[in-house]
């Protein structure tokens, strides 16, 4: 039996997207001090969890995204401030969580789409776009929820044909309706990671996979990033897909079976918000930040071997990584270490056993 116990963690950043082993049976989170839980709790791969304990939360205002937990037999919730009936509802429901933003959950169940605010027990049904109303099951959809202080919107990229061009449908809560963007989104010849969107500077970004399945003379032989502007109105016909090439150094060896790339929000560079690219290859992390969007210029800010971080685990297998607030955070599989690496100006390792 695999049991994960998290004690007195102060930041959601440390937990976000650090995926423990899939054989996890019991999860106990005690004394968590942030307001929002990490999104990996929503993943259906943790369907083996039979016991979930949530204890002593002083600041939490939102329920963790629990996803599909068909094996859950016992739910312990003490001093959390979230209604117990909502905990039971999330734990027993069979809906799929598609996306989350600022504590709101975008969920789908069969042919119904809805948004849940766990803290207030508020559920809002969202009408489906016309072309989806005849579909029997929507669990394969890739949809992004973006929420700010006074509005939220849903972004759906859909393709009913075998094509690299996708229709972009946007739902605005203020307008209460779906709209179809005039210009289609071009995904290129590779498969994009639609489940890992990054919204930055009014555009949504997706990175492609790295596998070798295209001819060497193909324009998209190497991995790339596609950007699509979503801040402008539907009437703006100048909106189009922009291809961002990953750094030349990142392209080298990108077809290696051990190579994994992801993009994340970084922060401000030269007065503008930007993204960063993280590559893990042969247990070496390399991180670049996009310094100039128009010229597609990148700057490498970190290259570090996992072996040189002083981990007790031999030949660690990395199960997840992310960048948050200027820090690279990742987890290994067997011993479930949590490693916090400060990118600039030095490397600092903190291990939570």
The 8 nearest C-alpha neighbors of each residue, nearest first, counted from 0:
[[1, 24, 2, 23, 22, 25, 3, 48],
 [0, 2, 23, 24, 22, 3, 25, 20],
 [3, 1, 25, 24, 23, 26, 0, 4],
 [2, 4, 26, 25, 27, 5, 1, 23],
 [3, 5, 27, 28, 26, 6, 2, 29],
 [6, 4, 28, 29, 27, 3, 7, 8],
 [7, 5, 29, 8, 30, 28, 4, 31],
 [8, 6, 30, 31, 29, 9, 5, 32],
 [9, 7, 31, 6, 10, 32, 30, 5],
 [8, 10, 32, 33, 31, 7, 11, 13],
 [11, 9, 12, 33, 13, 8, 32, 14],
 [10, 12, 14, 13, 33, 36, 37, 15],
 [13, 11, 10, 15, 14, 323, 37, 324],
 [14, 12, 11, 10, 15, 328, 339, 337],
 [15, 13, 11, 12, 17, 37, 16, 10],
 [14, 16, 37, 12, 17, 13, 11, 38],
 [17, 15, 39, 18, 319, 14, 38, 320],
 [18, 16, 319, 330, 15, 14, 320, 329],
 [17, 19, 319, 16, 318, 39, 20, 330],
 [20, 18, 332, 335, 21, 17, 318, 23],
 [21, 19, 22, 332, 23, 18, 333, 318],
 [20, 22, 23, 45, 44, 19, 47, 18],
 [23, 21, 20, 1, 24, 47, 45, 0],
 [22, 24, 1, 21, 48, 25, 2, 20],
 [25, 23, 48, 1, 47, 49, 2, 22],
 [26, 24, 2, 50, 48, 49, 23, 51],
 [25, 27, 51, 3, 4, 2, 52, 50],
 [26, 28, 52, 4, 51, 53, 5, 29],
 [29, 27, 5, 53, 4, 52, 6, 54],
 [28, 30, 54, 6, 31, 55, 5, 53],
 [29, 31, 7, 55, 56, 6, 32, 54],
 [30, 32, 8, 7, 56, 29, 33, 9],
 [33, 31, 9, 58, 30, 57, 56, 8],
 [32, 34, 10, 35, 58, 9, 59, 11],
 [33, 59, 35, 58, 60, 61, 32, 36],
 [36, 34, 61, 33, 59, 11, 102, 37],
 [35, 37, 63, 11, 38, 34, 62, 64],
 [38, 36, 15, 39, 14, 11, 40, 16],
 [37, 39, 40, 41, 15, 64, 16, 36],
 [40, 38, 16, 41, 42, 37, 18, 15],
 [39, 41, 65, 38, 42, 64, 37, 66],
 [42, 40, 66, 65, 64, 39, 38, 43],
 [43, 41, 44, 39, 40, 66, 45, 67],
 [42, 44, 67, 45, 46, 66, 41, 68],
 [45, 43, 46, 42, 21, 47, 67, 41],
 [46, 44, 43, 47, 21, 48, 42, 23],
 [45, 47, 68, 44, 43, 48, 69, 67],
 [48, 46, 45, 24, 70, 49, 23, 22],
 [47, 49, 24, 46, 25, 71, 50, 23],
 [50, 48, 71, 72, 70, 24, 25, 47],
 [51, 49, 73, 25, 48, 71, 74, 72],
 [50, 52, 26, 74, 27, 25, 75, 73],
 [53, 51, 75, 27, 76, 74, 28, 26],
 [52, 54, 76, 28, 75, 27, 29, 77],
 [53, 55, 77, 29, 76, 56, 30, 78],
 [56, 54, 30, 78, 29, 77, 79, 57],
 [57, 55, 79, 30, 31, 59, 58, 54],
 [56, 58, 59, 32, 55, 79, 30, 31],
 [59, 57, 34, 32, 56, 33, 60, 31],
 [58, 60, 34, 61, 56, 33, 57, 35],
 [59, 61, 34, 118, 58, 80, 62, 35],
 [62, 60, 118, 35, 59, 117, 102, 34],
 [61, 63, 117, 64, 118, 81, 60, 36],
 [64, 62, 36, 65, 61, 40, 35, 37],
 [65, 63, 41, 40, 66, 38, 62, 36],
 [64, 66, 41, 40, 63, 67, 90, 89],
 [67, 65, 41, 42, 64, 96, 43, 95],
 [66, 68, 43, 93, 69, 46, 65, 95],
 [67, 69, 46, 70, 71, 90, 66, 48],
 [68, 70, 71, 67, 46, 91, 47, 93],
 [71, 69, 49, 68, 47, 48, 72, 46],
 [72, 70, 49, 68, 69, 48, 50, 73],
 [73, 71, 49, 50, 70, 74, 48, 69],
 [74, 72, 50, 71, 49, 51, 75, 52],
 [73, 75, 51, 50, 52, 76, 72, 71],
 [76, 74, 52, 53, 51, 73, 77, 54],
 [75, 77, 53, 54, 52, 74, 79, 78],
 [76, 78, 54, 79, 55, 53, 75, 56],
 [79, 77, 55, 80, 56, 54, 76, 57],
 [78, 80, 56, 81, 77, 55, 76, 54],
 [79, 81, 78, 82, 60, 59, 56, 118],
 [80, 82, 79, 118, 83, 62, 61, 60],
 [83, 81, 85, 84, 80, 86, 118, 120],
 [82, 84, 86, 85, 81, 87, 76, 88],
 [83, 85, 87, 86, 82, 88, 81, 89],
 [84, 86, 88, 83, 87, 82, 89, 120],
 [87, 85, 83, 89, 84, 88, 90, 82],
 [88, 86, 84, 90, 85, 89, 91, 83],
 [87, 89, 85, 91, 86, 90, 92, 84],
 [90, 88, 86, 92, 87, 91, 85, 65],
 [89, 91, 87, 88, 92, 86, 68, 65],
 [92, 90, 88, 89, 87, 93, 69, 68],
 [93, 91, 89, 94, 90, 88, 67, 68],
 [94, 92, 67, 91, 95, 108, 69, 68],
 [93, 95, 108, 107, 92, 106, 96, 67],
 [96, 94, 107, 106, 66, 97, 108, 67],
 [95, 97, 106, 105, 98, 66, 41, 107],
 [98, 96, 106, 105, 95, 142, 141, 107],
 [97, 99, 105, 143, 144, 96, 104, 142],
 [100, 98, 104, 103, 105, 144, 102, 101],
 [99, 101, 103, 102, 146, 145, 144, 104],
 [102, 100, 103, 146, 99, 147, 35, 145],
 [101, 103, 100, 61, 99, 104, 35, 116],
 [104, 102, 116, 100, 99, 101, 115, 114],
 [105, 103, 99, 115, 114, 106, 98, 116],
 [104, 106, 114, 98, 97, 96, 99, 113],
 [107, 105, 96, 113, 95, 97, 112, 114],
 [106, 108, 112, 95, 94, 111, 113, 109],
 [109, 107, 94, 111, 110, 95, 112, 106],
 [108, 110, 136, 111, 137, 135, 107, 138],
 [109, 111, 136, 135, 137, 108, 112, 134],
 [112, 110, 108, 107, 109, 113, 124, 127],
 [111, 113, 107, 125, 106, 124, 108, 110],
 [112, 114, 124, 125, 123, 106, 105, 107],
 [113, 115, 105, 123, 104, 122, 106, 124],
 [116, 114, 122, 104, 121, 103, 117, 123],
 [115, 117, 103, 121, 118, 119, 120, 122],
 [118, 116, 120, 62, 119, 115, 61, 85],
 [117, 119, 61, 116, 120, 81, 60, 62],
 [118, 120, 121, 117, 116, 81, 82, 61],
 [121, 119, 117, 118, 116, 85, 122, 115],
 [120, 122, 116, 119, 115, 123, 117, 118],
 [123, 121, 115, 114, 116, 120, 124, 113],
 [124, 122, 114, 113, 125, 115, 121, 116],
 [123, 125, 113, 112, 114, 126, 122, 111],
 [124, 126, 113, 112, 127, 123, 114, 111],
 [127, 125, 124, 128, 112, 176, 111, 177],
 [126, 128, 132, 131, 129, 125, 112, 111],
 [129, 127, 131, 130, 177, 132, 126, 168],
 [128, 130, 131, 132, 127, 133, 126, 177],
 [129, 131, 128, 132, 133, 127, 134, 159],
 [132, 130, 134, 129, 133, 128, 127, 137],
 [131, 133, 129, 134, 130, 127, 128, 110],
 [134, 132, 131, 135, 130, 129, 110, 136],
 [135, 133, 131, 132, 136, 110, 137, 130],
 [134, 136, 110, 133, 109, 137, 132, 131],
 [135, 137, 109, 110, 134, 138, 139, 108],
 [136, 138, 139, 140, 110, 109, 135, 107],
 [137, 139, 140, 136, 107, 95, 109, 108],
 [140, 138, 137, 141, 136, 97, 142, 95],
 [141, 139, 138, 137, 142, 97, 157, 155],
 [142, 140, 193, 194, 155, 139, 143, 97],
 [141, 143, 155, 154, 140, 97, 153, 144],
 [144, 142, 154, 153, 98, 145, 155, 141],
 [145, 143, 153, 98, 152, 99, 100, 146],
 [146, 144, 152, 151, 100, 153, 143, 147],
 [145, 147, 151, 100, 150, 101, 144, 152],
 [148, 146, 150, 149, 151, 145, 101, 100],
 [147, 149, 150, 146, 151, 101, 145, 100],
 [150, 148, 147, 151, 146, 173, 172, 152],
 [151, 149, 147, 148, 146, 172, 173, 152],
 [150, 152, 146, 145, 172, 147, 171, 153],
 [151, 153, 171, 170, 145, 172, 144, 146],
 [152, 154, 144, 170, 169, 143, 145, 155],
 [153, 155, 169, 143, 142, 168, 144, 152],
 [154, 156, 142, 168, 167, 157, 169, 153],
 [157, 155, 167, 166, 165, 168, 154, 158],
 [158, 156, 166, 165, 155, 159, 167, 168],
 [157, 159, 165, 160, 166, 156, 162, 164],
 [158, 160, 157, 161, 162, 165, 166, 130],
 [159, 161, 158, 162, 163, 164, 165, 157],
 [162, 160, 159, 163, 158, 164, 165, 157],
 [161, 163, 164, 160, 158, 165, 159, 186],
 [162, 164, 186, 187, 185, 188, 165, 161],
 [165, 163, 185, 162, 184, 183, 186, 166],
 [166, 164, 184, 158, 157, 183, 156, 167],
 [165, 167, 183, 157, 156, 184, 158, 168],
 [166, 168, 156, 180, 155, 179, 183, 165],
 [167, 169, 179, 155, 178, 154, 180, 156],
 [170, 168, 154, 178, 177, 153, 155, 171],
 [169, 171, 177, 153, 152, 176, 178, 172],
 [172, 170, 152, 174, 173, 175, 176, 151],
 [171, 173, 175, 174, 151, 152, 150, 170],
 [174, 172, 171, 175, 150, 151, 176, 152],
 [175, 173, 171, 172, 176, 170, 177, 178],
 [174, 176, 172, 173, 171, 170, 177, 125],
 [177, 175, 174, 170, 171, 178, 172, 126],
 [176, 178, 170, 169, 128, 168, 171, 179],
 [179, 177, 169, 168, 180, 170, 176, 233],
 [178, 180, 168, 167, 181, 169, 177, 166],
 [181, 179, 233, 167, 182, 168, 178, 183],
 [182, 180, 179, 233, 183, 236, 234, 235],
 [181, 183, 180, 239, 236, 238, 184, 166],
 [184, 182, 166, 165, 164, 167, 185, 181],
 [183, 185, 165, 164, 240, 166, 186, 167],
 [186, 184, 164, 187, 163, 240, 165, 183],
 [187, 185, 163, 164, 184, 188, 225, 191],
 [186, 188, 189, 163, 185, 219, 190, 164],
 [189, 187, 219, 163, 186, 190, 213, 218],
 [190, 188, 187, 207, 191, 208, 219, 186],
 [189, 191, 207, 208, 192, 188, 186, 187],
 [192, 190, 207, 193, 206, 205, 208, 189],
 [193, 191, 194, 195, 207, 206, 205, 190],
 [192, 194, 195, 191, 196, 141, 205, 142],
 [193, 195, 192, 196, 141, 142, 143, 97],
 [196, 194, 193, 192, 197, 205, 206, 261],
 [197, 195, 205, 204, 193, 194, 203, 198],
 [196, 198, 204, 203, 263, 199, 264, 195],
 [199, 197, 203, 202, 204, 196, 201, 200],
 [198, 200, 202, 201, 197, 203, 273, 272],
 [201, 199, 202, 272, 198, 273, 271, 230],
 [200, 202, 230, 199, 229, 228, 198, 203],
 [203, 201, 228, 229, 227, 199, 200, 198],
 [202, 204, 198, 227, 197, 226, 228, 199],
 [205, 203, 226, 197, 225, 196, 198, 202],
 [206, 204, 196, 225, 224, 192, 191, 193],
 [207, 205, 224, 191, 192, 223, 225, 261],
 [208, 206, 191, 222, 190, 223, 192, 189],
 [207, 209, 190, 210, 191, 222, 189, 206],
 [210, 208, 222, 254, 253, 207, 211, 221],
 [209, 211, 254, 208, 212, 256, 255, 253],
 [212, 210, 254, 213, 209, 220, 221, 214],
 [211, 213, 210, 214, 220, 189, 209, 215],
 [214, 212, 220, 211, 215, 217, 219, 188],
 [213, 215, 217, 216, 220, 212, 211, 219],
 [214, 216, 217, 220, 213, 218, 221, 219],
 [215, 217, 214, 218, 220, 213, 219, 221],
 [218, 216, 220, 219, 214, 215, 213, 188],
 [219, 217, 220, 216, 221, 215, 188, 187],
 [218, 220, 217, 221, 188, 222, 187, 189],
 [219, 221, 217, 213, 215, 218, 214, 222],
 [220, 222, 219, 250, 223, 209, 253, 218],
 [223, 221, 209, 207, 208, 219, 220, 250],
 [222, 224, 244, 245, 207, 206, 243, 221],
 [225, 223, 206, 243, 205, 242, 207, 244],
 [224, 226, 242, 205, 204, 241, 243, 206],
 [225, 227, 204, 241, 240, 203, 202, 242],
 [228, 226, 240, 202, 203, 239, 229, 241],
 [229, 227, 202, 230, 201, 238, 203, 226],
 [228, 230, 202, 231, 201, 227, 203, 232],
 [231, 229, 201, 228, 232, 202, 200, 233],
 [232, 230, 229, 235, 233, 228, 238, 201],
 [231, 233, 234, 235, 230, 229, 180, 236],
 [232, 234, 180, 235, 181, 231, 179, 236],
 [233, 235, 232, 236, 181, 180, 231, 237],
 [236, 234, 233, 237, 232, 238, 231, 181],
 [235, 237, 238, 234, 181, 182, 233, 239],
 [238, 236, 235, 239, 182, 234, 231, 181],
 [239, 237, 236, 235, 228, 182, 240, 227],
 [240, 238, 237, 182, 227, 241, 184, 228],
 [239, 241, 227, 226, 184, 185, 225, 242],
 [240, 242, 226, 225, 239, 227, 243, 224],
 [243, 241, 225, 224, 226, 244, 240, 223],
 [244, 242, 224, 223, 225, 295, 245, 241],
 [243, 245, 223, 224, 242, 246, 295, 222],
 [244, 246, 223, 249, 243, 247, 250, 224],
 [247, 245, 249, 248, 297, 250, 244, 296],
 [248, 246, 250, 249, 245, 251, 244, 297],
 [247, 249, 246, 251, 250, 245, 252, 299],
 [250, 248, 246, 247, 251, 245, 253, 278],
 [249, 251, 247, 253, 248, 252, 221, 246],
 [252, 250, 248, 249, 253, 247, 254, 221],
 [251, 253, 254, 255, 250, 249, 258, 280],
 [252, 254, 250, 255, 251, 258, 209, 249],
 [255, 253, 210, 252, 211, 209, 256, 258],
 [256, 254, 258, 257, 253, 252, 280, 210],
 [255, 257, 258, 254, 210, 253, 259, 280],
 [258, 256, 280, 255, 281, 259, 279, 282],
 [259, 257, 280, 255, 256, 279, 253, 260],
 [260, 258, 279, 278, 280, 257, 261, 209],
 [261, 259, 278, 277, 279, 258, 276, 262],
 [260, 262, 277, 276, 206, 278, 263, 259],
 [261, 263, 276, 275, 277, 274, 206, 260],
 [264, 262, 275, 274, 322, 197, 265, 276],
 [263, 265, 274, 275, 266, 273, 197, 199],
 [264, 266, 274, 275, 273, 263, 325, 324],
 [267, 265, 272, 273, 264, 268, 274, 324],
 [266, 268, 272, 271, 270, 273, 269, 265],
 [267, 269, 271, 270, 272, 290, 273, 266],
 [270, 268, 271, 267, 290, 272, 291, 273],
 [269, 271, 268, 267, 272, 273, 266, 290],
 [272, 270, 267, 268, 269, 273, 200, 266],
 [271, 273, 267, 266, 268, 200, 199, 270],
 [272, 274, 266, 265, 267, 289, 271, 264],
 [275, 273, 264, 265, 263, 289, 288, 262],
 [274, 276, 288, 263, 265, 287, 262, 289],
 [275, 277, 262, 287, 286, 261, 288, 278],
 [278, 276, 286, 261, 260, 285, 262, 287],
 [277, 279, 260, 285, 259, 284, 280, 286],
 [278, 280, 284, 259, 283, 258, 282, 260],
 [281, 279, 258, 257, 283, 282, 278, 259],
 [280, 282, 283, 257, 279, 258, 284, 255],
 [283, 281, 280, 305, 304, 279, 284, 306],
 [282, 284, 304, 280, 281, 279, 303, 305],
 [283, 285, 279, 303, 302, 278, 304, 282],
 [286, 284, 302, 278, 301, 277, 283, 279],
 [285, 287, 277, 301, 276, 300, 299, 278],
 [288, 286, 299, 276, 298, 275, 300, 297],
 [289, 287, 275, 298, 297, 290, 274, 276],
 [288, 290, 297, 291, 274, 275, 296, 273],
 [289, 291, 297, 296, 288, 268, 298, 292],
 [292, 290, 296, 294, 295, 293, 289, 297],
 [291, 293, 295, 294, 290, 289, 296, 273],
 [294, 292, 295, 291, 296, 243, 290, 241],
 [293, 295, 296, 291, 292, 290, 297, 243],
 [294, 296, 292, 293, 291, 243, 297, 244],
 [297, 295, 291, 294, 290, 289, 292, 298],
 [298, 296, 289, 290, 288, 287, 246, 295],
 [299, 297, 287, 288, 300, 290, 289, 296],
 [298, 300, 287, 286, 301, 288, 297, 285],
 [301, 299, 287, 286, 298, 302, 288, 342],
 [300, 302, 286, 285, 299, 342, 303, 287],
 [301, 303, 285, 284, 286, 283, 304, 300],
 [302, 304, 284, 283, 305, 301, 285, 307],
 [305, 303, 283, 306, 307, 282, 284, 308],
 [304, 306, 307, 308, 282, 283, 303, 284],
 [307, 305, 304, 308, 309, 310, 282, 314],
 [306, 308, 304, 305, 309, 303, 310, 283],
 [309, 307, 305, 306, 310, 348, 304, 303],
 [308, 310, 307, 311, 306, 305, 348, 312],
 [311, 309, 312, 308, 306, 313, 305, 307],
 [312, 310, 313, 309, 315, 334, 308, 314],
 [311, 313, 310, 315, 314, 334, 333, 331],
 [312, 314, 315, 311, 310, 306, 316, 333],
 [315, 313, 312, 316, 306, 282, 305, 310],
 [316, 314, 313, 312, 331, 317, 332, 333],
 [315, 317, 331, 332, 318, 314, 333, 282],
 [318, 316, 331, 319, 330, 332, 315, 329],
 [319, 317, 331, 332, 330, 18, 316, 19],
 [320, 318, 17, 18, 329, 330, 317, 16],
 [319, 321, 329, 328, 17, 16, 330, 322],
 [320, 322, 328, 327, 329, 16, 323, 319],
 [323, 321, 327, 326, 328, 263, 325, 324],
 [322, 324, 326, 325, 12, 321, 327, 265],
 [325, 323, 326, 322, 265, 266, 12, 264],
 [324, 326, 323, 265, 322, 342, 327, 341],
 [327, 325, 341, 323, 322, 324, 342, 340],
 [326, 328, 322, 340, 321, 341, 339, 342],
 [327, 329, 339, 321, 320, 338, 322, 340],
 [330, 328, 320, 319, 338, 17, 321, 337],
 [331, 329, 337, 17, 319, 336, 318, 317],
 [332, 330, 317, 316, 318, 335, 336, 315],
 [331, 333, 335, 316, 20, 318, 334, 19],
 [334, 332, 335, 331, 20, 315, 316, 312],
 [333, 335, 336, 332, 331, 312, 352, 315],
 [336, 334, 332, 331, 333, 19, 330, 337],
 [337, 335, 352, 351, 334, 330, 350, 331],
 [338, 336, 330, 351, 350, 335, 329, 339],
 [339, 337, 350, 349, 329, 348, 328, 336],
 [338, 340, 328, 349, 348, 327, 341, 337],
 [341, 339, 347, 327, 348, 346, 326, 328],
 [340, 342, 326, 346, 347, 343, 345, 327],
 [343, 341, 326, 340, 344, 346, 345, 301],
 [344, 342, 345, 341, 346, 300, 325, 301],
 [343, 345, 342, 346, 341, 300, 301, 347],
 [346, 344, 343, 342, 341, 347, 340, 301],
 [345, 347, 341, 340, 342, 348, 344, 343],
 [348, 346, 340, 341, 345, 349, 339, 342],
 [347, 349, 340, 339, 338, 350, 346, 308],
 [348, 350, 338, 339, 347, 351, 337, 340],
 [351, 349, 338, 337, 336, 352, 348, 339],
 [350, 352, 337, 336, 349, 338, 335, 5],
 [351, 336, 350, 335, 337, 334, 5, 4]]
